[in-house]
Amino acid sequence: QVQLVESGGGLVQPGGSLRLSCAASGYTFSTYAMTWYRRAPGKEREPIATISPSGSSTNYADSVKGRFTISRDNTRNTVYLQMNSLKPEDTAVYYCGVLGSWGQGTQVTVSS
């Protein structure tokens, strides 16, 4: 079955950076698009970045466009989310998702 394991979250000051990773297994990673989601306190989980199976195409939510970069390494079955210029409103649990499955999430807290 699909297994997704996110890592890389933590506490960071406004303006700082973090890189999240999501290790995938249980399916043919290179044939599916991958999406990063986040759930902020009191809000619904929302998609924020998607990457095509080959990595040649990406899409971003307006709230993160220009600050976040999604990438993938199909040799490592891993998708990444580079987050720069972080803001307090980026505080959330971040998940990767595919085929209707999500991992356990990784907490990102942006605070001074």
SELUMKOL-813127 format. One record per atom (N, C-alpha, C): residue number from 1; residue in one letter; atom name; x, y, z. Coordinates in Angstrom, 3 decimals. Example, Ala and Ser with C-alpha at 12.3 -4.5 7.8 and 13.67 -1.06 7.14 Angstrom:
1_A_N_13.190_-5.690_7.800 $
1_A_CA_12.300_-4.500_7.800 $
1_A_C_13.200_-3.300_7.800 $
2_S_N_12.850_-2.250_7.080 $
2_S_CA_13.670_-1.060_7.140 $
2_S_C_12.900_0.030_7.870 $
This chain:
1_Q_N_0.842_-1.182_0.000 $
1_Q_CA_0.000_0.000_0.000 $
1_Q_C_0.889_1.248_0.000 $
2_V_N_0.263_2.372_-0.348 $
2_V_CA_0.993_3.634_-0.407 $
2_V_C_1.456_4.037_0.993 $
3_Q_N_2.723_4.373_1.093 $
3_Q_CA_3.268_4.928_2.329 $
3_Q_C_4.014_6.208_2.012 $
4_L_N_3.731_7.236_2.788 $
4_L_CA_4.356_8.540_2.609 $
4_L_C_4.876_9.001_3.962 $
5_V_N_6.124_9.426_3.999 $
5_V_CA_6.734_9.862_5.247 $
5_V_C_7.358_11.229_5.040 $
6_E_N_6.756_12.238_5.669 $
6_E_CA_7.259_13.603_5.570 $
6_E_C_8.275_13.875_6.673 $
7_S_N_9.207_14.772_6.380 $
7_S_CA_10.193_15.186_7.372 $
7_S_C_10.710_16.576_7.013 $
8_G_N_11.423_17.176_7.968 $
8_G_CA_12.065_18.452_7.698 $
8_G_C_11.409_19.665_8.325 $
9_G_N_10.280_19.462_8.981 $
9_G_CA_9.619_20.595_9.617 $
9_G_C_10.364_21.083_10.840 $
10_G_N_9.869_22.179_11.405 $
10_G_CA_10.493_22.725_12.606 $
10_G_C_10.039_24.138_12.868 $
11_L_N_10.741_24.780_13.787 $
11_L_CA_10.476_26.173_14.146 $
11_L_C_11.477_27.062_13.427 $
12_V_N_10.983_28.084_12.757 $
12_V_CA_11.842_28.985_12.007 $
12_V_C_11.335_30.407_12.180 $
13_Q_N_12.253_31.360_12.137 $
13_Q_CA_11.861_32.762_12.246 $
13_Q_C_11.284_33.268_10.935 $
14_P_N_10.449_34.288_10.996 $
14_P_CA_9.952_34.906_9.748 $
14_P_C_11.112_35.294_8.847 $
15_G_N_10.936_35.016_7.562 $
15_G_CA_11.995_35.277_6.595 $
15_G_C_12.946_34.126_6.396 $
16_G_N_12.834_33.107_7.228 $
16_G_CA_13.720_31.968_7.145 $
16_G_C_13.288_30.955_6.103 $
17_S_N_14.035_29.846_6.057 $
17_S_CA_13.801_28.801_5.060 $
17_S_C_13.778_27.429_5.711 $
18_L_N_13.050_26.533_5.076 $
18_L_CA_13.043_25.126_5.439 $
18_L_C_12.907_24.305_4.173 $
19_R_N_13.406_23.088_4.223 $
19_R_CA_13.223_22.146_3.120 $
19_R_C_12.545_20.896_3.657 $
20_L_N_11.368_20.627_3.143 $
20_L_CA_10.640_19.429_3.518 $
20_L_C_10.920_18.313_2.530 $
21_S_N_10.878_17.090_3.031 $
21_S_CA_11.041_15.906_2.197 $
21_S_C_9.869_14.962_2.428 $
22_C_N_9.548_14.198_1.409 $
22_C_CA_8.506_13.180_1.514 $
22_C_C_9.002_11.936_0.797 $
23_A_N_9.240_10.893_1.555 $
23_A_CA_9.685_9.617_1.000 $
23_A_C_8.469_8.735_0.728 $
24_A_N_8.369_8.233_-0.486 $
24_A_CA_7.202_7.467_-0.908 $
24_A_C_7.582_6.014_-1.186 $
25_S_N_6.630_5.124_-0.952 $
25_S_CA_6.822_3.713_-1.268 $
25_S_C_5.469_3.057_-1.465 $
26_G_N_5.487_1.864_-2.030 $
26_G_CA_4.258_1.093_-2.195 $
26_G_C_3.552_1.279_-3.522 $
27_Y_N_4.130_2.067_-4.410 $
27_Y_CA_3.553_2.267_-5.740 $
27_Y_C_4.676_2.749_-6.652 $
28_T_N_4.369_2.870_-7.938 $
28_T_CA_5.393_3.301_-8.891 $
28_T_C_5.478_4.817_-8.877 $
29_F_N_6.399_5.312_-8.078 $
29_F_CA_6.513_6.745_-7.791 $
29_F_C_6.585_7.604_-9.049 $
30_S_N_7.359_7.167_-10.021 $
30_S_CA_7.655_8.023_-11.173 $
30_S_C_6.493_8.181_-12.135 $
31_T_N_5.384_7.492_-11.886 $
31_T_CA_4.261_7.580_-12.819 $
31_T_C_3.115_8.446_-12.305 $
32_Y_N_3.287_9.055_-11.125 $
32_Y_CA_2.217_9.857_-10.549 $
32_Y_C_2.679_11.251_-10.173 $
33_A_N_1.799_12.227_-10.416 $
33_A_CA_2.034_13.555_-9.881 $
33_A_C_1.996_13.504_-8.355 $
34_M_N_2.714_14.437_-7.750 $
34_M_CA_2.748_14.533_-6.295 $
34_M_C_2.313_15.934_-5.879 $
35_T_N_1.644_16.006_-4.751 $
35_T_CA_1.148_17.285_-4.252 $
35_T_C_1.531_17.476_-2.792 $
36_W_N_1.954_18.681_-2.467 $
36_W_CA_2.118_19.086_-1.077 $
36_W_C_0.844_19.826_-0.650 $
37_Y_N_0.399_19.509_0.554 $
37_Y_CA_-0.756_20.151_1.161 $
37_Y_C_-0.324_20.746_2.499 $
38_R_N_-1.167_21.601_3.027 $
38_R_CA_-0.959_22.039_4.397 $
38_R_C_-2.307_22.280_5.075 $
39_R_N_-2.281_22.113_6.390 $
39_R_CA_-3.465_22.387_7.197 $
39_R_C_-3.054_23.351_8.299 $
40_A_N_-3.520_24.581_8.179 $
40_A_CA_-3.245_25.583_9.201 $
40_A_C_-4.234_25.407_10.351 $
41_P_N_-3.906_25.900_11.536 $
41_P_CA_-4.809_25.767_12.680 $
41_P_C_-6.200_26.308_12.368 $
42_G_N_-7.206_25.489_12.588 $
42_G_CA_-8.578_25.913_12.385 $
42_G_C_-9.035_25.958_10.941 $
43_K_N_-8.210_25.461_10.025 $
43_K_CA_-8.559_25.521_8.601 $
43_K_C_-8.546_24.133_7.983 $
44_E_N_-9.111_24.039_6.792 $
44_E_CA_-9.105_22.791_6.042 $
44_E_C_-7.732_22.566_5.395 $
45_R_N_-7.440_21.313_5.131 $
45_R_CA_-6.212_21.007_4.387 $
45_R_C_-6.362_21.547_2.964 $
46_E_N_-5.313_22.196_2.474 $
46_E_CA_-5.355_22.790_1.143 $
46_E_C_-4.122_22.377_0.352 $
47_P_N_-4.275_22.163_-0.961 $
47_P_CA_-3.111_21.888_-1.803 $
47_P_C_-2.335_23.171_-2.047 $
48_I_N_-1.015_23.070_-2.019 $
48_I_CA_-0.211_24.260_-2.233 $
48_I_C_0.781_24.120_-3.380 $
49_A_N_1.155_22.898_-3.739 $
49_A_CA_2.123_22.732_-4.819 $
49_A_C_1.989_21.331_-5.395 $
50_T_N_2.035_21.246_-6.719 $
50_T_CA_1.935_19.971_-7.419 $
50_T_C_3.029_19.876_-8.452 $
51_I_N_3.559_18.673_-8.614 $
51_I_CA_4.601_18.439_-9.614 $
51_I_C_4.195_17.239_-10.456 $
52_S_N_4.461_17.330_-11.743 $
52_S_CA_4.117_16.267_-12.669 $
52_S_C_5.010_15.039_-12.442 $
53_P_N_4.655_13.896_-13.018 $
53_P_CA_5.462_12.686_-12.801 $
53_P_C_6.928_12.842_-13.193 $
54_S_N_7.198_13.536_-14.272 $
54_S_CA_8.587_13.705_-14.713 $
54_S_C_9.292_14.854_-14.008 $
55_G_N_8.502_15.723_-13.378 $
55_G_CA_9.068_16.912_-12.752 $
55_G_C_9.139_18.113_-13.664 $
56_S_N_8.663_17.975_-14.881 $
56_S_CA_8.798_19.056_-15.855 $
56_S_C_7.753_20.152_-15.682 $
57_S_N_6.698_19.872_-14.933 $
57_S_CA_5.628_20.842_-14.762 $
57_S_C_5.262_20.972_-13.285 $
58_T_N_5.080_22.222_-12.863 $
58_T_CA_4.705_22.483_-11.473 $
58_T_C_3.587_23.523_-11.417 $
59_N_N_2.822_23.474_-10.340 $
59_N_CA_1.780_24.462_-10.087 $
59_N_C_1.776_24.814_-8.611 $
60_Y_N_1.435_26.078_-8.335 $
60_Y_CA_1.481_26.551_-6.962 $
60_Y_C_0.220_27.347_-6.627 $
61_A_N_-0.163_27.256_-5.367 $
61_A_CA_-1.199_28.147_-4.870 $
61_A_C_-0.657_29.574_-4.841 $
62_D_N_-1.532_30.539_-5.026 $
62_D_CA_-1.103_31.933_-5.035 $
62_D_C_-0.395_32.317_-3.736 $
63_S_N_-0.810_31.704_-2.639 $
63_S_CA_-0.258_32.065_-1.341 $
63_S_C_1.218_31.707_-1.188 $
64_V_N_1.727_30.794_-2.003 $
64_V_CA_3.120_30.371_-1.859 $
64_V_C_3.932_30.624_-3.130 $
65_K_N_3.300_31.056_-4.196 $
65_K_CA_3.981_31.246_-5.477 $
65_K_C_5.115_32.249_-5.329 $
66_G_N_6.264_31.879_-5.860 $
66_G_CA_7.425_32.753_-5.786 $
66_G_C_8.264_32.556_-4.540 $
67_R_N_7.729_31.828_-3.557 $
67_R_CA_8.472_31.586_-2.307 $
67_R_C_8.789_30.103_-2.114 $
68_F_N_7.903_29.237_-2.571 $
68_F_CA_8.080_27.793_-2.398 $
68_F_C_8.421_27.160_-3.743 $
69_T_N_9.221_26.093_-3.693 $
69_T_CA_9.580_25.341_-4.891 $
69_T_C_9.427_23.851_-4.626 $
70_I_N_8.629_23.195_-5.457 $
70_I_CA_8.464_21.752_-5.354 $
70_I_C_9.394_21.091_-6.363 $
71_S_N_9.994_19.978_-5.955 $
71_S_CA_10.861_19.219_-6.848 $
71_S_C_10.759_17.743_-6.468 $
72_R_N_11.321_16.906_-7.322 $
72_R_CA_11.278_15.479_-7.028 $
72_R_C_12.515_14.804_-7.556 $
73_D_N_12.844_13.677_-6.933 $
73_D_CA_13.948_12.833_-7.376 $
73_D_C_13.361_11.436_-7.568 $
74_N_N_13.119_11.074_-8.804 $
74_N_CA_12.495_9.781_-9.081 $
74_N_C_13.434_8.606_-8.821 $
75_T_N_14.724_8.870_-8.687 $
75_T_CA_15.645_7.786_-8.343 $
75_T_C_15.603_7.476_-6.841 $
76_R_N_15.115_8.445_-6.060 $
76_R_CA_15.030_8.264_-4.609 $
76_R_C_13.599_8.159_-4.110 $
77_N_N_12.628_8.194_-5.034 $
77_N_CA_11.202_8.160_-4.661 $
77_N_C_10.884_9.217_-3.610 $
78_T_N_11.374_10.405_-3.846 $
78_T_CA_11.233_11.478_-2.864 $
78_T_C_10.796_12.771_-3.545 $
79_V_N_9.898_13.482_-2.892 $
79_V_CA_9.492_14.805_-3.346 $
79_V_C_9.875_15.807_-2.259 $
80_Y_N_10.248_16.995_-2.695 $
80_Y_CA_10.752_18.027_-1.786 $
80_Y_C_9.900_19.292_-1.892 $
81_L_N_9.946_20.075_-0.839 $
81_L_CA_9.340_21.409_-0.858 $
81_L_C_10.324_22.373_-0.206 $
82_Q_N_10.942_23.198_-1.041 $
82_Q_CA_11.839_24.246_-0.539 $
82_Q_C_10.989_25.471_-0.221 $
83_M_N_11.045_25.914_1.008 $
83_M_CA_10.220_27.032_1.468 $
83_M_C_11.125_28.176_1.892 $
84_N_N_11.023_29.289_1.188 $
84_N_CA_11.821_30.478_1.489 $
84_N_C_10.905_31.625_1.896 $
85_S_N_11.500_32.632_2.484 $
85_S_CA_10.765_33.834_2.895 $
85_S_C_9.515_33.465_3.682 $
86_L_N_9.681_32.602_4.648 $
86_L_CA_8.537_32.098_5.403 $
86_L_C_7.874_33.196_6.225 $
87_K_N_6.557_33.078_6.333 $
87_K_CA_5.742_34.042_7.052 $
87_K_C_4.991_33.321_8.178 $
88_P_N_4.566_34.044_9.186 $
88_P_CA_3.794_33.394_10.262 $
88_P_C_2.562_32.655_9.739 $
89_E_N_1.952_33.177_8.687 $
89_E_CA_0.766_32.514_8.131 $
89_E_C_1.087_31.221_7.400 $
90_D_N_2.354_30.887_7.259 $
90_D_CA_2.737_29.577_6.703 $
90_D_C_2.726_28.493_7.773 $
91_T_N_2.515_28.873_9.018 $
91_T_CA_2.452_27.889_10.097 $
91_T_C_1.329_26.894_9.832 $
92_A_N_1.678_25.605_9.815 $
92_A_CA_0.718_24.562_9.470 $
92_A_C_1.396_23.204_9.599 $
93_V_N_0.584_22.174_9.504 $
93_V_CA_1.111_20.829_9.299 $
93_V_C_1.143_20.597_7.790 $
94_Y_N_2.284_20.163_7.306 $
94_Y_CA_2.492_19.963_5.873 $
94_Y_C_2.478_18.466_5.556 $
95_Y_N_1.744_18.129_4.500 $
95_Y_CA_1.577_16.743_4.076 $
95_Y_C_1.917_16.609_2.594 $
96_C_N_2.410_15.449_2.215 $
96_C_CA_2.436_15.119_0.799 $
96_C_C_1.319_14.114_0.538 $
97_G_N_0.849_14.111_-0.704 $
97_G_CA_-0.282_13.258_-1.017 $
97_G_C_-0.227_12.708_-2.422 $
98_V_N_-0.774_11.499_-2.555 $
98_V_CA_-0.913_10.855_-3.860 $
98_V_C_-1.940_9.742_-3.725 $
99_L_N_-2.712_9.545_-4.771 $
99_L_CA_-3.668_8.429_-4.820 $
99_L_C_-4.593_8.403_-3.601 $
100_G_N_-4.951_9.567_-3.122 $
100_G_CA_-5.874_9.653_-1.995 $
100_G_C_-5.265_9.360_-0.644 $
101_S_N_-3.959_9.230_-0.597 $
101_S_CA_-3.266_8.956_0.658 $
101_S_C_-2.382_10.123_1.057 $
102_W_N_-2.194_10.267_2.370 $
102_W_CA_-1.300_11.281_2.921 $
102_W_C_-0.414_10.635_3.976 $
103_G_N_0.708_11.286_4.234 $
103_G_CA_1.541_10.846_5.337 $
103_G_C_1.044_11.411_6.646 $
104_Q_N_1.869_11.311_7.676 $
104_Q_CA_1.484_11.780_9.005 $
104_Q_C_1.656_13.286_9.150 $
105_G_N_2.374_13.869_8.221 $
105_G_CA_2.575_15.311_8.246 $
105_G_C_3.793_15.718_9.048 $
106_T_N_4.265_16.927_8.788 $
106_T_CA_5.376_17.507_9.534 $
106_T_C_5.007_18.944_9.890 $
107_Q_N_5.217_19.312_11.149 $
107_Q_CA_4.798_20.622_11.634 $
107_Q_C_5.819_21.686_11.243 $
108_V_N_5.322_22.766_10.696 $
108_V_CA_6.134_23.950_10.420 $
108_V_C_5.556_25.106_11.223 $
109_T_N_6.395_25.720_12.034 $
109_T_CA_5.979_26.865_12.832 $
109_T_C_6.886_28.036_12.520 $
110_V_N_6.282_29.133_12.090 $
110_V_CA_7.031_30.342_11.755 $
110_V_C_6.703_31.395_12.811 $
111_S_N_7.704_31.687_13.618 $
111_S_CA_7.473_32.603_14.728 $
111_S_C_8.795_33.185_15.197 $
112_S_N_8.731_34.423_15.672 $
112_S_CA_9.919_35.043_16.250 $
112_S_C_9.959_34.825_17.753 $
